[in-house]
Amino acid sequence: MLSKGVCGGHKHSLSGKYQVIMICDIPRFKDRKQVKIDSKFFKRIAGIKTNVRLLNNVQEYIEVIDYLRESSDVGKPWYRGVSHAKYELIPKVYRDRIWHQHEDYEWWILVNFENRARPFISDHHFYCAWDWYFAMQHYGLPTRLLDWTEGSLIALYFAVRKPEETYIPSVYFMNPYWFDEAVYKKEEGDGVVYSTDANAISDEHDSRLSSYLGTWRESPPFPICIKPRVINNRIHAQKSVFTIHGKYFNPFRIVSRDNKNAQIAKIRFSTKKAAYIKNQLDGMGISEGTLFPGLEGLSRDLKHEFGIG
């Protein structure tokens, strides 16, 4: 008899001809205290609405999401999970201070990536400029893109993905339509998410989108919210959406600070509960295999199920 002593442990009975896998640690929700969610549940930290009491499980998270969606009047908010409370909404180019080397450094990387990556992308003939930029982000090069998702549980998974490395894991919540209205001084209800699919871009939107693909000097000050063309399975599985950033280092803090009713929030979780929350998500079908389709994700799932590494 082999047993696995980690969260969500499965017992594998190897006696006899067949292997029987019994789930022996399904998350139990009895005796859970009801959490009252209202405006007093949050305080503003650096201009961003943040929960005072740390959350302990998925159920509390869903209650907070329901409250934020209703108070923001948004059908499809965006979410971003971070493993450490200190991580702000800042893309890799800024975190790595790429532009300190030269203001055109990122643009040079993009040109070289596009030129040298063609042999490895069979359908590159159909790629537009945005597809190349998303591919560059996908393979780990520094860009001004910040990953978000339309899936609340997906964002939570990325926050607790490596429980032993977390510190107050958190999920950012944002109404992307409000953000567009706030930045561009639009009337309520006029905010948009910009599609980067060449077949769906209007002339007006094309002009605004194009201004972000040049050099740093040519970039607008604030980000815009964009939806990519689905060029790989991962974008589809992770319900990926993005903000592309301009000249300002920390624009979300600026916009939130200047708007008392900013529709952006930070939902924080107990560090001690990270492993438990990940186990809950696994029981709900959110795992490496679902978020990283293919053999790599499958192998990670099997490692987790069999307690390897």
N, C-alpha and C positions, 0 to 999 in steps of 0.2 A: 504494500500500500504506500503510495507516494502522496504527500500532502504539501500544500503550499501555504505558508504562514503569513502572507502579505494580505493587504486589504482585498476583499472580494475573493478570498482563497477558494480555489476549486479543489476538491478531492478527486484524485484519479484512481479508480479501481482497475488494476491491471491483471487481476486474477481471472482465469478463464479465457475463453476465446475472444471475447469482446471487451472493448474499453468503455466504461461507463463514467461519464463526467457529471458530477452532482454539484449544483450550486449550493454551497452551505452557508453563505454569508450574504444573502440578499439584504439590501438596506431596509431597516425597519423604521417606520415613521411614528410609532405610537408614542404617547407622552410628549409630543412636540408642542411647545407653547405657541399660541397664536401671536403673531407679531402685528402690532398696530402701525400701519404705514400712513403717515400724514406729513405735513410740512415740518413738524418738529423732529421727525426722524432724521432730517438732514441738517447740515451746516455748510456754509460756503468756505471752502479752502482754496486759496489762490483764485477766487472767483467762480469755482466749480462746485456745484451742489454735491455733497459727499455724505454718506450715511454715518451717523455717530456710532451706533452699535454695529460691530462686525457680524456678518452673516455666517451661519453654521452649516447650511445645507441648501440643496437645490430648491426645495419648496419655499423657503424664505426668499430666495432670489426671484422666483416666479412671481411672488406677491409684490415685490418691489418693482419688477418690470411692469406688471399690470398697472400699478399706481402711476409710474412714470409715463407709460403710454397714454393712459387716460388723461393725465394732467397736461401732457404735451399735445394731445389730440393728433397723434401720428399713427398710421397703420403699420408702416414698416420702418421702425427706427434702425439705426446702425449701432453695432457693438464692436468693441475692441478689447481683447483680454490681454492683461500684462501680469507677469509673475511676481513683480516687486512693486510695492506702493510708490516708490520714488520715480518710476518710469512715467514720463509725461508724453504728450501727443506730439512727438518730434520724430521726423523721418531719419533714416540712417545717414544721409548726406550731412545733416546738421550734427547728429550725435558724434560722427567720426571727424567732424570739422574738415570735410573735404574741400570746402570752398576757401578755407584758410590757405590752402596751397596755391590755388589759382581759381578765379571766379568762373573759368570755363572748364574746370577739371572734369566735372560730371559729363559735360557735353562731349569732351574728348573720349571718355570711357565708352559712352554710347556709340559713337561713330566707329570705334575700334571693335566693339562687341558685334555690331551689325555686320561689319565687314568680315570678321573672322568666324562668326557663328553659322553662317549660311550652310556650310557642308554638313552640319549636324541637325538642321531643321528642314525636313523634306518638303514642307509646304510653305517655305519662306517666300515664295513668289506671290503669295496672297497676303503677306504681312503689310500692314500700313505702319506709319511711324509710331503710333500708339502701341501696336502689337509688339514691336521691337522693345519699346520701353517697359511694357509689362513683362516680357521675357527676361529682360535684364534684371528686373526685380525678383522674378521667380527663381533665378539661378544665383541669387545672393549678392549681386553687385549693388553698390550704394546708389540710391535714387532719391528723389523728392517725394516718392509715393509712400503713403502710410496705409497699411492694410487694415480694413474693417470687414465686417461680415453682417449679413442680414439675419444671421442665426444666433439667437441669444445663448443657446446651449453650446454652440460651437465656440463662441468667444470665451465662455466660462471654461471650456475644456482647455483652451490655450493658456488660460490663467493658471490652471492647476496641473498642467501636463506633466511637470516634473516636481512633485510635491516637496521633495527634499531640498529643492533650490528656491522655494518660494518665500516671500516675506510679505504678509498681508496682500495676497493676490487680489487683483481688482479687475473689474470690467467697466469700461467707459460706455456710456449710453449717449446717443446724440440723435436729434431730429435733423436730418440733412437738409430738409426743405426750409426749416427755420434758419439754418446757418446761411444758406444762400440769400434769404430775405434780409438777414442781419448785416451781412457783408456788403451787399449791393443795394441796400436801402429800398427793398421791394415791398409792395403791399402784402399783407398776410394772405396766403393762398397762392402767391405767384412764384414761390421758390421752386427750383428745379434741381434734378440730378442730371448731369450731363452725360450722354452716351458717347462713347468713343468709337462706336461702330460707324464706319464710313458711310454705310447705307442709311443711317438714321440721323446724321448730323445736319442741322439747318445751317444756313450761311451765317446767321448771327452767332450761333453756338460755335461754329468752326473758327471764327475769328477769336473768340475768347479762349477756346481750347488751345489753339496754335500758339498763343502767347506764352504758354507754359513749357513749350518744347524747345525753346531757344536757350540762350545763355542766362546766367543769373541776372545780369544787368537788365535784360529784357523782360524778366518775370514780373507779374503783378505782385503786390504786397501780400495778399491773403490767399488761402487755398480755395479750391472749388471741389465739389463732390462729384466723382465720376464713376460710371459703371463700365466695366471692360467688355469687349467682345470675348466670348468664351473660346479661348485658343488652346486650352488643355483641360483635362479632367479635374485637376485640383481646383481651378477657379469655380467650376460647377459644384463640386462636392463641398467646398468651404463657403459657398454663397458669397464669393469675394466681391467687395466694392472697395473704393479707394478715395482718399483725398490726395490731391497733388498740391504741393506747397510752393509758395513764392519766396519773397525776400525775407519775410518775418520769421524769426527763429522759433517763437512760441505763440502763434497766432490765436490758438484756442483760448489761451489765458487772457489775451487782450480782448477778444470778443465777449467772453464770459464776464470779465470784469466790468465792461461797459454796458452790459445788459442785465438788469435786475431779474428779468424773467427768462434768463438763458435756458434753452432746452438742451442742456448737456449736463451729465451727471457722472459721478464716479461711485461705483458700487464695490465696497470692500468686504473681504472675507477673512475669517480667522485662519491664521497660518496653521494652527494645530488641526484644522478640519480639512486641509487641502487634499490629503490622501483619501479621506472619506468621501468628499465631494467628487473626486475623480472616479471612485468606485461606483457612486450613484450614476454618474454619467455613462459609465461603461454598461451598467444595467439598462440604460435607456437607449443603447445603441450608438453612443457617441464615443468613438475610439480612433486609434491610429488608422485602422483599416478603412473606416468610413470617410475620414478626412484626407487620407493620402491613398487614393485608389491605385492599386497595382501591387506588385510583389513586395515592394518595400513596406507598404502599410500592412499587408498581410503578415509579413515576417515579424513586424513589431507587435502585432496582435498576438501571434503565437508565442512570442517571448513572454509577453505579459501573462497569458493564460497558463503557461507552464512554469512561470516563476524563474525565467532565465534572465540574468543580467539586470 
